[in-house]
Amino acid sequence: MKFNSLFIASIVSVGLLASCTQKTDNIGNIVTPADDNIVRILAIGNSFSEDALDTYFHDVCEGAGKKVIIGNLYIPGCPIDRHMLNADTDSAAYRFRRIGLNGDIIEANNIRLSSAIGSDDWDFVTFQQASGVSGKYDTYKNLKPLIYYVDSLTDDNTRFAWHQTWAYSADSKHGEYPNYECNQKVMYDSIMIASRRAVTDNPELTVVIPSGTAIQIAREKSGNYDLTRDGYHLDNILGRYIAACTWFETLFGESVVDNKYIPEGLTPEEARLAREAAHEANLKPFGK
């Protein structure tokens, strides 16, 4: 992936951001959605969507011959309630990172949710809960109005997806971990219950991206119950690769097991573990 980053510090840059997301082919000609064969994905997220999308997802897609444009709206630790508050106030609160067709990155700060949604014709928009409360369903009350808000700004072809987050490492020091008895299995089971209820109660969420299940499967198969870099964010190679593979298989409906892309630093055995965990999670998103 090419990291030619452009930092745009002001909300004045929204116009530039929109122009950069204009649909073009590989030589810069503007094309219509029916012609370009590009899948456009926008995450309304936080650092957990960053773990999943920002490092390997574009390369995994490229390894399967898929063309993608990725948008990630990011506030550290952002929960659903804050996303909804930002929608209600049209707050310029986000960092918006866009990964283009060739992997180039544009980053813009002080971006409004409405501006990012309007910057492209997204095929998928994803939602998620902040990790520390992802297993506490009473914190999901604003999910439905947030979905309705996004639905009002997207066309009928946009699909809404739920990004299922992962449990912390067994010895995590995260401040929210005691809410789950400092027990990885308790946290994982709680996330599964809450995420299942989220998609049951919100039928607009027609897609489940089971990153949490994929990470747990990889932990159990490898005997490594960490796969994080700090107790909660995924480690920079294997953990992030598992999440990227999971997103790929979910959004494209195509097995990732034989994908050609392997990140530098992974053994073939580790890469296969990651791909098989992602595949198995997509067969059973809630682990059962």
Residue pairs with C-beta under 8 A, 6 or more apart in sequence:
1 55
1 56
1 58
1 59
1 99
1 103
2 102
2 103
2 104
2 105
3 105
4 104
4 105
5 105
5 106
5 107
6 105
6 106
6 107
7 107
7 108
7 109
8 16
8 17
8 106
8 107
8 108
8 109
9 109
9 110
10 109
10 110
11 92
11 110
11 111
11 112
13 108
14 108
14 111
14 112
14 115
14 119
16 108
17 96
17 98
17 106
17 108
17 111
17 115
17 116
17 119
18 115
18 118
18 119
20 98
20 100
20 106
21 69
21 71
21 98
21 119
21 120
22 30
23 30
23 31
23 32
23 33
23 36
23 38
23 120
23 121
24 30
24 31
24 36
24 101
25 31
25 35
25 36
26 101
26 102
33 121
36 67
37 67
38 67
38 68
38 69
38 101
39 61
39 66
39 67
39 68
39 69
39 123
39 124
39 251
39 252
40 68
40 69
40 71
40 120
40 121
40 122
40 123
40 124
41 53
41 68
41 69
41 70
41 71
41 122
41 123
41 124
41 125
41 126
41 251
42 71
42 72
42 73
42 116
42 117
42 120
42 122
42 124
42 125
42 126
43 49
43 52
43 53
43 70
43 71
43 72
43 73
43 125
43 126
43 128
43 163
44 73
44 83
44 113
44 125
44 126
44 127
44 128
44 146
44 150
45 72
45 73
45 74
45 78
45 126
45 128
45 163
46 74
46 75
46 76
46 77
46 78
46 128
46 130
46 131
47 74
47 76
47 77
47 233
48 128
48 131
48 163
48 165
48 166
48 211
48 233
49 72
49 74
49 126
49 128
49 163
50 72
50 74
50 97
51 233
51 234
51 239
51 240
51 243
52 163
52 209
52 211
52 234
52 240
52 243
52 244
52 246
52 247
53 70
53 72
53 99
53 244
53 247
54 72
54 97
54 99
55 236
55 240
55 241
55 244
55 263
56 240
56 241
56 244
56 245
56 261
56 263
57 68
57 70
57 243
57 244
57 247
57 248
58 68
58 70
58 99
58 103
59 103
59 244
59 261
59 263
60 241
60 244
60 245
60 248
60 256
60 259
60 261
61 67
61 68
61 248
61 252
62 103
62 261
63 259
63 260
63 261
64 248
64 252
64 254
64 256
64 259
64 260
66 248
66 252
67 101
68 99
68 101
69 98
69 99
69 100
69 101
69 120
70 98
70 99
71 96
71 97
71 98
71 99
71 116
71 119
71 120
71 122
72 96
72 97
72 98
72 99
73 94
73 95
73 96
73 111
73 113
73 116
74 94
74 95
74 96
74 97
75 82
75 93
75 94
75 95
77 130
77 131
77 132
78 130
79 129
79 130
79 133
79 139
80 127
80 129
80 130
80 139
80 140
80 142
80 143
80 146
81 139
81 141
81 142
83 113
83 127
83 142
83 146
84 142
84 145
84 146
84 149
85 91
86 93
86 94
86 112
86 113
87 113
87 114
87 146
87 149
90 112
90 113
90 114
91 112
91 113
92 110
92 111
92 112
93 110
93 112
93 113
94 110
94 111
94 112
94 113
94 116
95 107
95 108
95 109
95 111
96 107
96 108
96 109
96 111
96 116
97 105
97 106
97 107
97 108
98 105
98 106
98 107
98 108
99 105
100 106
114 153
117 125
117 150
117 153
117 154
118 153
121 155
121 157
121 158
122 154
122 158
123 157
123 158
123 159
124 158
124 159
124 160
124 161
124 207
124 251
125 150
125 154
125 158
125 159
125 160
125 161
126 160
126 161
126 162
126 163
126 209
127 143
127 146
127 147
127 150
127 160
127 161
127 162
127 163
127 205
128 134
128 162
128 163
128 164
128 165
129 139
129 140
129 143
129 165
129 194
129 198
131 165
131 166
131 168
131 174
131 176
131 232
132 174
132 175
132 176
132 177
132 179
133 139
133 176
133 179
134 165
134 190
134 191
134 194
134 195
134 212
135 179
135 180
135 187
135 189
135 190
135 191
135 193
135 194
136 179
136 190
136 194
137 193
137 194
137 197
137 198
140 194
140 197
140 198
143 198
143 201
143 202
144 201
144 202
147 160
147 202
147 204
147 205
150 160
151 158
151 160
151 204
159 206
159 207
160 204
160 205
160 206
160 207
161 205
161 206
161 207
161 208
161 209
161 250
161 251
162 195
162 198
162 199
162 202
162 205
162 207
162 208
162 209
163 209
163 211
164 191
164 192
164 195
164 208
164 209
164 210
164 211
164 212
164 213
164 285
165 191
165 211
165 212
166 188
166 191
166 211
166 212
166 215
166 216
166 234
167 180
167 184
167 185
167 187
167 188
167 191
167 212
167 215
167 216
168 174
168 177
168 180
168 184
168 187
168 228
168 231
168 232
169 184
169 225
169 226
169 227
169 228
169 231
169 232
170 184
170 225
170 226
171 226
171 231
172 182
172 184
172 228
172 231
172 232
173 231
174 231
174 232
177 187
177 231
180 186
180 187
180 190
184 219
184 225
188 212
188 216
188 287
191 212
192 212
192 213
192 286
192 287
192 288
195 208
195 212
195 286
196 286
198 205
199 205
199 208
207 250
207 251
208 250
208 285
209 246
209 247
209 250
209 251
210 246
210 250
210 281
210 282
210 284
210 285
210 286
211 242
211 243
211 246
211 247
211 281
213 281
213 284
213 285
213 286
213 287
214 242
214 243
214 245
214 246
214 277
214 278
214 280
214 281
214 282
215 227
215 234
215 239
215 242
215 243
215 277
216 287
217 277
217 280
217 281
217 287
218 224
218 227
218 238
218 242
218 273
218 274
218 277
219 225
219 226
219 227
221 273
221 276
221 277
222 273
226 235
227 234
227 235
227 238
227 239
227 242
228 234
228 235
228 239
229 235
229 236
229 239
234 240
234 242
234 243
237 263
237 265
237 266
238 266
238 270
238 273
238 274
241 263
241 266
241 271
241 274
242 274
242 277
242 278
245 256
245 259
245 274
245 275
245 277
245 278
245 279
246 256
246 277
246 278
246 281
246 282
248 254
248 256
248 259
248 278
249 255
249 256
249 278
249 279
249 282
250 282
255 279
256 275
256 278
256 279
257 272
257 275
257 276
257 279
258 275
259 275
262 268
262 271
263 271
266 274
281 287
